Amino acid sequence: MEDVTDCAFREMFARYGKPDVMFTEFVNVDGLLHPEGSKRLAIDLKYTEAQRPIVAQIWGRDPEKFYQAALLLAKMGFDGIDINMGCPQDKEISLRSCAALILEPELAKTIILSTKKGAGGLPVSVKTRIGYSQNTVSEWVKHLLDTEPSAITIHGRTKKQKSKVPADWQAIAEAVKVRDGEKSQSLIIGNGDIKSLNDGLQKAKETGVDGIMVGRGAFGNPWLFNPQEISIEQKLNTMLEHAKLFEKWLGQEKSFMIMRKHFKAYVNGFENAAELRAKLMETKNLAEAELIANDFLMHQKV
C-alpha cells in the first residue's frame, strides 16, 4: 500500500510478529526506469535483511518496461516480484493500469510473461480483484493461470466496489476451485477484511486458499501475526519506535505527516484514546509525538 507498507512499517512486523512474506509499496515501472524517477522511487524499495523474504510490487501497462524492471529488481536482491492488477484508485485506472488490466486479459498475460522473462527465475505473482464492474473471477483467474504465476492474490471485491462493501470470500473460494480444476500449481492467496490472525486462518480453512494477505487489518498492530495482550505503555512505546524508524530511514524523503495515519491506528481501544489521538494527529515531527505520548503515559501512572 502506497505510503503505508514502507520500510519502517515492515520492520515493526519483522521485530514483533513476522509474516511468511512481506511486500513493498507498489512502484510504477515507468518511473523506476527513468533516471530521475528511479532516485525518487528507490526509497519505496528500501528493505532490510530482517524483512526477507521481501517481494517488490510493481505496476504499469508496458510489457517491455515490466521486463526491464524485473531485470533491475532481480539485481537489487528481491526474493520475488508482484504485479499489481488490483489497485482501484482513479489515478492508476486513468492510466489503464492496475485493476483496469482486468479488462485487457491478453495484455495482462503478456505483462506477466514479460516479467517472468526478466525475473531470472524469481517467483512472479499477481495481486488482483474478483472483477472490474462485476464478479468475473472464474474467467479472469483462468486467463491468469495460463501464464503460471507463482501465486495469485485475490482481493474479494471488484474495482467498482473499491472498499465500500464486505469482501466476497465465496468469490475467492471460486478462484480456488478454478485453480484446482485447471490442475495448476499456482497458489491462491485470499485478501480482504481480515481482522485478526484467527480470522484469517478461519477464512483460509473455509475457502481452501493457500494463504492470506493482510492490508488494512495490520495498521497499528505489528503483533497481528504474534497475538498477545499489549499494554497501553507497550502500544505507545512501539508506536514511537515506529516513528523513530520512519524519521531515521525515510524522513529526508517523505513527510512526517504520513505517520499520522499510523498514530490513528495505534491509538485505539483504551480510555482517553480519542483525546490522545486528536493531539497526535496535529504533530509535525517526532519530537512533538514523543512529548505528547510520554506526557500521556506519565499521567496514566500518576
N, C-alpha and C positions, 0 to 999 in steps of 0.2 A: 504494500500500500504506500502510495507516494506520501512523503513527509511523515511517515509513521514507522515503517519497519526498517529504520536506518540502523547503522552500525551500533549505536548506543542502545537502542531498543533491543536488538537481538542479543547484545552482550548481557543484558539483565537476565534473559532466559538461559543463556549459557551458564550463568552463575547460580540461578535459583531453581531451575527446573527445565532441563534441556529437552526439546523435542527431537525426534529422529532426524529431521531435515529442517533447515532454515532457508528462507528465500529473501533476496534483496528487494528493495523498491524496484518498480519497473522502470526501465531505461529505454528511451527511444533509439532505434538503430541508426536513424539519420544523424541524430546529434552525436551519438557515440563515435561515428566515423568521421565527423567534422573536426578539423584541428582545434577550433575554439570550443566547440561543444564537448569534445572529449575531456577537456580540462575541467569544465563545469560539472560534467556528469560523473567524473571519477569519484567524487565524494559519495555518490549514491551506490557505488560498487565497493566501497571500503568494507573490509571484513577482518576479523582476527582468526587465528588458528583455532581458538576455543569454539568458534561458531561452525566449524565443519561437522558434517557435510553442508556446504553452502552452495546454493543454486542461484545463478543470475537470471533475473526475469527481464525480458526484452519485449518491445512492441514496435509495430510499423506495418508496412504493406509491400515493401520491395524485396522480393526473394534474394536478389543479389546482395543487398545490404544485410540481410539476415545471415547469409553465408559469410560475408566479411566480418560481421560482428561476432559470429561463432568462432571464427579463427582467432580473433582478438581475445575473447573471453577464455578460450582454452589456454592461451598463453598466460593469461592473468591468474591461472591456477584454480578456477572454479571447478566444483565437483559435478556440475550439471548445468543445463540451460533450460529455462522455462519460457514458453512463448505465451504472451497474454492475448487471448482471444475472448476475453470476458469483460473487460472494463466497459461500463455503460455510460461513462461521462461524455458530455456533449463535445468537448474539445477533440477527444480521440475519435468519436463517431463521425465528426465533421471531416476528419482526415481519412475516413473509410478504413479505420484500423480497429484493433481490439474486437469488441463484440460485433462490429459491422462485418467482420470476416465470416460470420455465420451465414451471411447472405451470399458469400462467394466461396463455396466449398472447394472448388478446383484451385483457386488462388491459395486458399488456406493450406491445402495439401502440398502445393509447390513450396510454400514458405517452410513447412515442416521438413520436407526433404532437403531443401537447401541448407537449413540449419543443421540437420544431421550430417550433411556432407562436410560442413565447416567445423563441426564439433570434434572431429577426430576421435570418435569412439565414446565421448562423454554422453551420458543419458540426456535425451531431449524429451521434455514433457510439454503438455499444453494445459493452460488454465482457461476454462470457458464457462458457458452458461447452458441452460437447457433449451434455449432458443432465442430468437430475436423478438418478434412480436407475440409469438405463441410457442407452446411447447412442441418442439420438433426434435427432441433429444434422441430418439431412436435413429432417425435418418442422419442427423448430424454426427452422432458418435460413429456410425458406420463409415462415414466419409473419413473421419479422423483415424480410425483403426486401419484404413488402407495404407497409412504411412508407418504403422507400427511404432508409435511413440512409446517411450518407456512408461509414461503414465498420463492419464487424463484426469485433471481435477475439475469437477463439475460443481458449480455454484447452482443451488436449486431454485433459481429464478430466471426469468427471461430478461433480456436487455431492457425491454419496455417497463418491466416491473421494478427495475433497479433494486431498492431495498424496502419497497413500500408494502410488501405482503410477506407472509411467512414463507420460509424456504420450503420447496416441494421435495421432500426426501423420497417420495414414491417415484418421482421422475428420475431421481438419481439411482434408485433401485432398478428402474427400467434400463438404465445405461449398463448396469452390471449384467443384466440378462442378455443385452445385445452383445456385450463383450464375450460372454460365455458361449453364446450361440455362434459367434464368429470364430470360436476357439483361439482367441487372441491371447498373447502373453502380456499385453499392456495392463498396467494397474489402473484401477478406477478409485479415485480419491473423492470423498464427499466433502462439501463445504456449504455452510450457511446456518446461522442461528445456533451455533454450538456454544453453550453457556458454561460448560464445565467438562472436565476430563470424563467423568462418569456419563454425562450426557452424550459426549462424542462416541464413547465406547458402545453405548446402548444403540445409538443410531447406526454405527458400523455393524453391530450384530443383527439389527433388524433388516438392513438393506443389503448386506453382503459386500460392502465396499472393502477395499484392501487397506484403507487408511482414512484419516480425517485431516482436513486442513482448517486451522482456526485463524480468523482475522480479527474482527471487532471484539470477539469474546476474550481476546488476550490483552486488551487495553487495561493498563493499571494492575495487571495480575501476572507477574513473572513466575508465580508459583502455580500457574494453571496446570502444568504437566507434573507437578510435585505437590499435590494438595496438602494443606496443613492449616492449622489455626495461626493467624497472624495478628499480633497486637497492633494497636494504633501506632505505637512508637516504631515498631518494625516497619510498618507500612510507610510511614512518613520518612524514616531514615533511608529506606530503599528508594523512595521517590527522589530524595535529594541525591542519592548515589547515581541514579539515572541522569538527573540534571547535570551533575558534575561531569559525567562521561560525555554528555551532549556538548557541553561547553568546551571540554578539552579536545574532543575529536572533530567536532562539527561547527563549533562556534565561530570560526573565521569565515565559513562559507554560508551558514544558514542562520536565520533569525531565531533568537531565543524564544520568540513568540510561539514557535512550534511546540515547545514544551507545555504550553497551556492546556492543550488537548489531553496530554498525559496527566497533568495535575488534576484535571477534571475527573479522570478515570480512577486515579489512586484515591482521591479524597471522597469516599462514599461509604455509607453504611455504618457511621458512628455518630455519636452525639456531637452537635455543633459542627458537623462536616460542611453544611451549606455555607456557614459564615466563613470558615477557613477557605473553602473553595472559591468563594467570591473574592477574597483578598488575593489568593494565588493567581486568579485569572487577570489581575491587574499588574502582575510582576513583569519587569522588562529584562531582568538578568538574574544570575544565580544568587548573588548576594542578597537581593530582595527576597527571593524564595526561601533561602536559608533563614533569614531573620524572622519571617512570618511563621514558618513551620516550627522553628526552635522555640519561638515565643509561645506558640500554641501548646507545645509539649511541656514547657516549663509550667504553664498554668494548669495543665492536666494533672501534674504531680503535686501541686500545692494543695 
